[in-house]
Amino acid sequence: MLCAPRRRERYGYSRYCELYTRWEGRLSPVMRQRHPAGERLFVDYAGHTVDVICPETGEVRTAHIFVAALGASNYTYVEAS
């Protein structure tokens, strides 16, 4: 059975604006920032802790995860402390 080609809907300007605003509301915008090299360093601790187990003794210690990122290159450093 052959189907008829789908007819394209056409909108007036006000309907287009309404649909565009509805579509735009579903986006999660990202703010792009420019940072000259060496100007910014972002640091924080990650939310959760991790268990670090000593392979020799089996001792379990809790560590926080430290994170640093350079603004221009996004070069990232991570360390359990």
C-alpha positions, 0 to 999 in steps of 0.5 A: 500500500502506498502512502500519500506524501506528508503535507508540510505545515505552514505557520504564520509569524506569531505561531512560529514565535510561539513554537520557537519559544516552547522549543527554546524552553527545553534547551539547557544553555551553556555560557561560553567563557574565554580565559587568557592562558594562566589567568584562571584556575578553578578548584573544588572538591568533588561531592562524594568521598571514596574508599582507598584500600592499602594493598598490603594491610587491607586498611580502608581510609576515606579520601576526598577528591580534589579537582583543579582545572585551568580556564583556557585549556581545561587541563584538569588535575585530580587527586585523592586527599 
